Amino acid sequence: MQKNKIIACEVFKEELLKGLKIPLETCIFLPQELHRTPDLLKVELQKQIDLLDQQGDLDCIYLGYGLCGNGVVGLKSSQSKIIIPKSEDCISVLLGLRHASKCHVNRTTSYFLSAGWIAYGSDGWKEYQRCLELFDHETAYWCIKEMIKYYETFILINNGMASYLKDQVYVQKMSKFFGLNYEEVEGSLDWLASMFKDVNSDFKILVEPGISIQSNMFTCGD
Protein backbone atom coordinates (compact mmCIF):
# COMPACT_ATOMS: atom_id res chain seq x y z
CA MET A 1 0.00 0.00 0.00
CA GLN A 2 1.40 3.37 -0.99
CA LYS A 3 2.18 5.92 1.68
CA ASN A 4 1.78 9.55 0.75
CA LYS A 5 1.88 12.96 2.40
CA ILE A 6 0.46 16.32 1.39
CA ILE A 7 2.19 19.63 2.07
CA ALA A 8 -0.23 22.41 1.27
CA CYS A 9 -0.93 26.07 1.75
CA GLU A 10 -3.63 26.42 4.37
CA VAL A 11 -5.87 28.18 1.84
CA PHE A 12 -6.58 24.62 0.61
CA LYS A 13 -7.37 23.30 4.08
CA GLU A 14 -11.15 23.49 3.81
CA GLU A 15 -11.17 22.00 0.32
CA LEU A 16 -8.79 19.14 1.18
CA LEU A 17 -10.24 18.15 4.55
CA LYS A 18 -13.94 18.87 4.08
CA GLY A 19 -14.29 18.84 0.31
CA LEU A 20 -12.07 15.89 -0.66
CA LYS A 21 -12.23 14.19 2.78
CA ILE A 22 -8.45 13.83 3.05
CA PRO A 23 -7.46 12.66 6.57
CA LEU A 24 -5.84 15.40 8.63
CA GLU A 25 -2.93 13.14 9.58
CA THR A 26 -1.98 12.93 5.90
CA CYS A 27 -1.59 16.70 5.60
CA ILE A 28 0.94 19.34 6.60
CA PHE A 29 -0.46 22.86 6.25
CA LEU A 30 1.76 25.92 6.00
CA PRO A 31 0.72 29.56 6.62
CA GLN A 32 -0.69 31.51 3.69
CA GLU A 33 1.46 34.50 4.63
CA LEU A 34 4.54 32.67 3.32
CA HIS A 35 3.33 33.62 -0.16
CA ARG A 36 4.38 37.19 0.55
CA THR A 37 8.02 36.11 0.50
CA PRO A 38 8.58 33.32 -2.07
CA ASP A 39 12.14 32.71 -0.87
CA LEU A 40 10.88 31.99 2.65
CA LEU A 41 8.14 29.79 1.22
CA LYS A 42 10.78 27.80 -0.65
CA VAL A 43 12.91 27.37 2.48
CA GLU A 44 9.97 26.16 4.57
CA LEU A 45 8.73 23.78 1.89
CA GLN A 46 12.18 22.24 1.42
CA LYS A 47 12.49 21.89 5.18
CA GLN A 48 9.23 19.93 5.31
CA ILE A 49 10.26 17.78 2.33
CA ASP A 50 13.60 17.01 3.98
CA LEU A 51 11.84 15.98 7.19
CA LEU A 52 9.63 13.60 5.23
CA ASP A 53 12.67 12.23 3.37
CA GLN A 54 14.22 11.35 6.72
CA GLN A 55 11.31 8.98 7.32
CA GLY A 56 12.30 7.15 4.15
CA ASP A 57 8.96 5.37 3.66
CA LEU A 58 6.92 7.65 1.41
CA ASP A 59 6.02 6.92 -2.18
CA CYS A 60 4.83 10.40 -3.04
CA ILE A 61 4.73 13.94 -1.66
CA TYR A 62 1.88 16.05 -2.98
CA LEU A 63 2.30 19.82 -2.94
CA GLY A 64 -0.83 21.93 -2.60
CA TYR A 65 0.70 24.92 -4.38
CA GLY A 66 1.08 26.40 -7.82
CA LEU A 67 4.23 28.04 -9.14
CA CYS A 68 3.42 30.80 -6.62
CA GLY A 69 5.94 33.44 -7.59
CA ASN A 70 8.64 30.77 -8.14
CA GLY A 71 8.29 29.77 -4.50
CA VAL A 72 8.44 26.08 -5.48
CA VAL A 73 11.30 26.33 -7.98
CA GLY A 74 14.31 24.27 -6.90
CA LEU A 75 12.40 22.01 -4.52
CA LYS A 76 13.26 18.33 -4.64
CA SER A 77 12.95 15.13 -2.67
CA SER A 78 15.77 12.64 -2.49
CA GLN A 79 13.42 9.77 -1.65
CA SER A 80 9.94 10.38 -3.05
CA LYS A 81 8.13 11.50 -6.15
CA ILE A 82 6.62 14.98 -5.98
CA ILE A 83 3.32 15.81 -7.61
CA ILE A 84 2.12 19.41 -7.88
CA PRO A 85 -0.69 21.11 -9.85
CA LYS A 86 0.51 22.55 -13.16
CA SER A 87 -0.74 26.00 -12.26
CA GLU A 88 0.62 29.51 -11.92
CA ASP A 89 -1.06 29.99 -8.53
CA CYS A 90 -3.52 28.67 -5.94
CA ILE A 91 -6.44 30.75 -7.19
CA SER A 92 -6.40 29.01 -10.58
CA VAL A 93 -6.57 25.60 -8.86
CA LEU A 94 -9.52 26.74 -6.74
CA LEU A 95 -11.33 27.92 -9.87
CA GLY A 96 -11.03 24.42 -11.35
CA LEU A 97 -10.18 22.75 -14.63
CA ARG A 98 -12.81 24.50 -16.74
CA HIS A 99 -10.90 27.71 -16.06
CA ALA A 100 -7.53 26.08 -16.77
CA SER A 101 -7.20 27.63 -20.21
CA LYS A 102 -7.28 31.03 -18.52
CA CYS A 103 -4.07 30.44 -16.59
CA HIS A 104 -3.22 34.09 -16.17
CA VAL A 105 -6.24 35.18 -14.15
CA ASN A 106 -6.60 38.96 -14.24
CA ARG A 107 -5.23 40.19 -10.92
CA THR A 108 -5.31 43.84 -12.00
CA THR A 109 -9.00 44.45 -11.28
CA SER A 110 -10.23 41.27 -9.55
CA TYR A 111 -9.51 40.29 -5.94
CA PHE A 112 -10.34 36.59 -5.49
CA LEU A 113 -11.37 35.03 -2.18
CA SER A 114 -12.31 31.48 -1.20
CA ALA A 115 -13.37 29.64 1.94
CA GLY A 116 -9.78 28.80 2.84
CA TRP A 117 -8.48 32.22 1.91
CA ILE A 118 -11.06 33.88 4.16
CA ALA A 119 -10.38 31.47 7.03
CA TYR A 120 -6.59 31.52 6.93
CA GLY A 121 -5.35 34.23 4.58
CA SER A 122 -5.21 37.99 4.57
CA ASP A 123 -7.65 40.36 2.90
CA GLY A 124 -8.64 44.02 2.88
CA TRP A 125 -10.87 43.82 5.94
CA LYS A 126 -8.31 41.99 8.06
CA GLU A 127 -5.60 44.45 7.03
CA TYR A 128 -7.92 47.33 7.89
CA GLN A 129 -8.46 45.88 11.39
CA ARG A 130 -4.72 45.51 11.81
CA CYS A 131 -4.18 49.14 10.77
CA LEU A 132 -6.78 50.27 13.31
CA GLU A 133 -4.42 49.09 16.04
CA LEU A 134 -1.96 51.75 14.85
CA PHE A 135 -4.06 54.52 13.28
CA ASP A 136 -7.45 56.17 13.40
CA HIS A 137 -10.24 55.06 11.03
CA GLU A 138 -9.53 57.67 8.37
CA THR A 139 -5.84 56.79 8.12
CA ALA A 140 -6.44 53.04 8.31
CA TYR A 141 -9.12 53.24 5.61
CA TRP A 142 -6.84 55.30 3.36
CA CYS A 143 -4.03 52.73 3.78
CA ILE A 144 -6.23 49.86 2.63
CA LYS A 145 -7.79 51.85 -0.20
CA GLU A 146 -4.26 52.50 -1.44
CA MET A 147 -3.45 48.80 -1.09
CA ILE A 148 -6.45 47.76 -3.20
CA LYS A 149 -6.67 50.80 -5.47
CA TYR A 150 -6.14 48.78 -8.66
CA TYR A 151 -8.98 46.39 -7.85
CA GLU A 152 -12.55 46.93 -8.96
CA THR A 153 -14.22 43.74 -7.78
CA PHE A 154 -14.09 41.28 -4.90
CA ILE A 155 -14.90 37.83 -6.32
CA LEU A 156 -15.94 34.96 -4.06
CA ILE A 157 -15.05 31.50 -5.39
CA ASN A 158 -17.88 29.15 -4.45
CA ASN A 159 -16.59 25.59 -4.05
CA GLY A 160 -19.57 24.35 -2.09
CA MET A 161 -17.96 24.63 1.32
CA ALA A 162 -20.15 24.69 4.45
CA SER A 163 -19.01 28.25 5.17
CA TYR A 164 -20.40 29.55 1.86
CA LEU A 165 -23.27 31.65 3.24
CA LYS A 166 -21.07 33.13 5.96
CA ASP A 167 -18.32 33.82 3.41
CA GLN A 168 -20.83 35.42 1.08
CA VAL A 169 -21.98 37.88 3.77
CA TYR A 170 -18.37 38.61 4.72
CA VAL A 171 -17.24 39.45 1.18
CA GLN A 172 -20.39 41.42 0.41
CA LYS A 173 -19.87 43.57 3.51
CA MET A 174 -16.21 44.09 2.65
CA SER A 175 -17.10 45.08 -0.91
CA LYS A 176 -19.61 47.65 0.31
CA PHE A 177 -17.23 49.00 2.96
CA PHE A 178 -14.45 49.62 0.43
CA GLY A 179 -16.74 50.63 -2.44
CA LEU A 180 -15.89 47.74 -4.76
CA ASN A 181 -18.15 45.53 -6.83
CA TYR A 182 -19.11 42.08 -5.60
CA GLU A 183 -19.26 38.98 -7.79
CA GLU A 184 -19.26 35.23 -7.38
CA VAL A 185 -17.79 32.55 -9.57
CA GLU A 186 -18.42 28.83 -9.39
CA GLY A 187 -15.20 27.01 -8.69
CA SER A 188 -14.46 23.30 -8.63
CA LEU A 189 -12.33 20.85 -6.69
CA ASP A 190 -11.58 18.82 -9.83
CA TRP A 191 -8.11 20.32 -10.43
CA LEU A 192 -7.13 19.70 -6.82
CA ALA A 193 -8.63 16.18 -6.90
CA SER A 194 -6.86 15.30 -10.16
CA MET A 195 -3.54 15.55 -8.36
CA PHE A 196 -4.36 12.34 -6.45
CA LYS A 197 -5.63 10.27 -9.36
CA ASP A 198 -3.29 7.63 -10.78
CA VAL A 199 -3.63 8.83 -14.36
CA ASN A 200 -1.52 11.00 -16.62
CA SER A 201 -2.75 14.57 -16.74
CA ASP A 202 -1.82 17.81 -18.44
CA PHE A 203 -2.77 19.61 -15.25
CA LYS A 204 -0.25 18.16 -12.83
CA ILE A 205 3.51 17.78 -12.75
CA LEU A 206 5.28 14.61 -11.61
CA VAL A 207 8.87 15.07 -10.49
CA GLU A 208 11.02 12.01 -9.87
CA PRO A 209 13.26 11.68 -6.76
CA GLY A 210 16.44 13.74 -7.00
CA ILE A 211 15.02 16.06 -9.69
CA SER A 212 14.32 19.72 -8.88
CA ILE A 213 11.10 21.50 -9.78
CA GLN A 214 11.74 24.03 -12.56
CA SER A 215 9.68 27.02 -13.62
CA ASN A 216 9.49 25.81 -17.23
CA MET A 217 7.46 22.82 -16.03
CA PHE A 218 4.54 25.19 -15.45
CA THR A 219 2.84 26.07 -18.71
CA CYS A 220 -0.67 27.23 -19.44
CA GLY A 221 -3.20 25.08 -21.20
CA ASP A 222 -4.47 25.97 -24.64
MIBARO-990207 format. One line per field, with one value per residue (C-alpha): residue in one letter; y, z negated, x. Coordinates in steps of 0.02 Angstrom, whole numbers. Last residue first. Layout:
<vopas>
r: (A | ...)
c2: (Y | ...)
c3: (Z | ...)
c1: (X | ...)
</vopas>
This chain:
<vopas>
r: (D | G | C | T | F | M | N | S | Q | I | S | I | G | P | E | V | L | I | K | F | D | S | N | V | D | K | F | M | S | A | L | W | D | L | S | G | E | V | E | E | Y | N | L | G | F | F | K | S | M | K | Q | V | Y | V | Q | D | K | L | Y | S | A | M | G | N | N | I | L | I | F | T | E | Y | Y | K | I | M | E | K | I | C | W | Y | A | T | E | H | D | F | L | E | L | C | R | Q | Y | E | K | W | G | D | S | G | Y | A | I | W | G | A | S | L | F | Y | S | T | T | R | N | V | H | C | K | S | A | H | R | L | G | L | L | V | S | I | C | D | E | S | K | P | I | I | I | K | S | Q | S | S | K | L | G | V | V | G | N | G | C | L | G | Y | G | L | Y | I | C | D | L | D | G | Q | Q | D | L | L | D | I | Q | K | Q | L | E | V | K | L | L | D | P | T | R | H | L | E | Q | P | L | F | I | C | T | E | L | P | I | K | L | G | K | L | L | E | E | K | F | V | E | C | A | I | I | K | N | K | Q | M)
c2: (1299 | 1254 | 1362 | 1303 | 1259 | 1141 | 1291 | 1351 | 1201 | 1075 | 986 | 803 | 687 | 584 | 601 | 754 | 731 | 889 | 908 | 981 | 890 | 729 | 550 | 442 | 381 | 514 | 617 | 777 | 765 | 809 | 985 | 1016 | 941 | 1042 | 1165 | 1350 | 1441 | 1628 | 1761 | 1949 | 2104 | 2277 | 2387 | 2532 | 2481 | 2450 | 2382 | 2254 | 2204 | 2179 | 2071 | 1973 | 1930 | 1894 | 1771 | 1691 | 1656 | 1583 | 1478 | 1412 | 1235 | 1231 | 1217 | 1280 | 1457 | 1575 | 1748 | 1892 | 2064 | 2187 | 2346 | 2319 | 2439 | 2540 | 2388 | 2440 | 2625 | 2592 | 2493 | 2637 | 2765 | 2662 | 2652 | 2839 | 2884 | 2753 | 2809 | 2726 | 2587 | 2455 | 2514 | 2457 | 2275 | 2294 | 2367 | 2222 | 2100 | 2191 | 2201 | 2018 | 1899 | 1711 | 1576 | 1574 | 1694 | 1611 | 1440 | 1482 | 1574 | 1752 | 1830 | 2014 | 2064 | 2222 | 2192 | 2009 | 1948 | 1759 | 1705 | 1522 | 1551 | 1382 | 1304 | 1386 | 1225 | 1137 | 1221 | 1396 | 1337 | 1280 | 1451 | 1538 | 1434 | 1499 | 1476 | 1300 | 1127 | 1055 | 971 | 790 | 749 | 575 | 519 | 489 | 632 | 756 | 916 | 1101 | 1213 | 1316 | 1304 | 1488 | 1539 | 1672 | 1540 | 1402 | 1320 | 1246 | 1097 | 991 | 802 | 697 | 520 | 346 | 383 | 269 | 358 | 449 | 568 | 611 | 680 | 799 | 850 | 889 | 996 | 1094 | 1112 | 1189 | 1308 | 1369 | 1390 | 1490 | 1599 | 1635 | 1666 | 1806 | 1860 | 1681 | 1634 | 1725 | 1575 | 1478 | 1296 | 1143 | 967 | 835 | 647 | 657 | 770 | 633 | 692 | 709 | 795 | 942 | 943 | 908 | 957 | 1100 | 1174 | 1165 | 1231 | 1409 | 1321 | 1304 | 1121 | 981 | 816 | 648 | 477 | 296 | 168 | 0)
c3: (1232 | 1060 | 972 | 935 | 772 | 802 | 862 | 681 | 628 | 489 | 444 | 484 | 350 | 338 | 494 | 525 | 580 | 637 | 642 | 762 | 922 | 837 | 831 | 718 | 539 | 468 | 322 | 418 | 508 | 345 | 341 | 522 | 491 | 334 | 432 | 435 | 470 | 479 | 369 | 389 | 280 | 342 | 238 | 122 | -21 | -148 | -16 | 46 | -132 | -175 | -21 | -59 | -236 | -188 | -54 | -171 | -298 | -162 | -93 | -258 | -223 | -66 | 104 | 203 | 223 | 270 | 203 | 316 | 245 | 389 | 448 | 392 | 433 | 274 | 160 | 55 | 72 | 10 | -131 | -189 | -168 | -281 | -416 | -406 | -419 | -552 | -670 | -664 | -742 | -802 | -666 | -539 | -591 | -569 | -395 | -352 | -403 | -297 | -144 | -145 | -229 | -229 | -347 | -351 | -208 | -96 | -142 | -97 | 60 | 109 | 274 | 297 | 477 | 564 | 600 | 546 | 712 | 708 | 808 | 830 | 926 | 1010 | 839 | 803 | 837 | 732 | 567 | 493 | 337 | 443 | 529 | 360 | 297 | 426 | 596 | 613 | 658 | 493 | 394 | 381 | 299 | 308 | 153 | 82 | 124 | 134 | 232 | 226 | 345 | 399 | 274 | 225 | 407 | 380 | 331 | 457 | 391 | 219 | 130 | 147 | 149 | 83 | 152 | 109 | -71 | -183 | -207 | -366 | -336 | -168 | -262 | -360 | -199 | -117 | -266 | -259 | -71 | -95 | -229 | -124 | 32 | -61 | -133 | 43 | 104 | -25 | -27 | 8 | -166 | -232 | -184 | -331 | -300 | -312 | -330 | -280 | -295 | -479 | -432 | -328 | -153 | -139 | 33 | -16 | -204 | -228 | -59 | -16 | -190 | -204 | -30 | -92 | -219 | -87 | -64 | -104 | -70 | -120 | -38 | -84 | 49 | 0)
c1: (-224 | -160 | -33 | 142 | 227 | 373 | 474 | 484 | 587 | 555 | 716 | 751 | 822 | 663 | 551 | 443 | 264 | 176 | -12 | -138 | -91 | -138 | -76 | -181 | -165 | -282 | -218 | -177 | -343 | -431 | -357 | -406 | -579 | -617 | -723 | -760 | -921 | -889 | -963 | -963 | -956 | -907 | -794 | -837 | -722 | -861 | -981 | -855 | -810 | -993 | -1020 | -862 | -918 | -1099 | -1042 | -916 | -1054 | -1164 | -1020 | -950 | -1007 | -898 | -979 | -829 | -894 | -752 | -797 | -745 | -704 | -711 | -627 | -449 | -307 | -334 | -322 | -172 | -213 | -389 | -312 | -202 | -342 | -456 | -322 | -292 | -477 | -512 | -373 | -203 | -98 | -221 | -339 | -209 | -236 | -423 | -396 | -280 | -415 | -543 | -432 | -383 | -260 | -267 | -330 | -519 | -553 | -424 | -489 | -668 | -615 | -568 | -517 | -476 | -512 | -450 | -266 | -262 | -330 | -312 | -161 | -204 | -364 | -360 | -377 | -545 | -640 | -509 | -552 | -566 | -476 | -328 | -320 | -322 | -176 | -53 | 31 | -37 | 25 | -34 | 106 | 166 | 331 | 407 | 497 | 671 | 788 | 647 | 663 | 620 | 716 | 565 | 422 | 415 | 432 | 297 | 171 | 211 | 54 | 35 | -41 | 115 | 94 | 237 | 242 | 301 | 346 | 448 | 615 | 566 | 711 | 633 | 481 | 592 | 680 | 513 | 462 | 624 | 609 | 437 | 499 | 645 | 539 | 407 | 544 | 607 | 429 | 401 | 219 | 167 | 227 | 73 | -34 | 36 | 88 | -23 | 47 | -80 | -99 | -147 | -292 | -373 | -422 | -612 | -604 | -715 | -697 | -512 | -440 | -558 | -558 | -368 | -329 | -294 | -181 | -47 | -11 | 110 | 23 | 94 | 89 | 109 | 70 | 0)
</vopas>
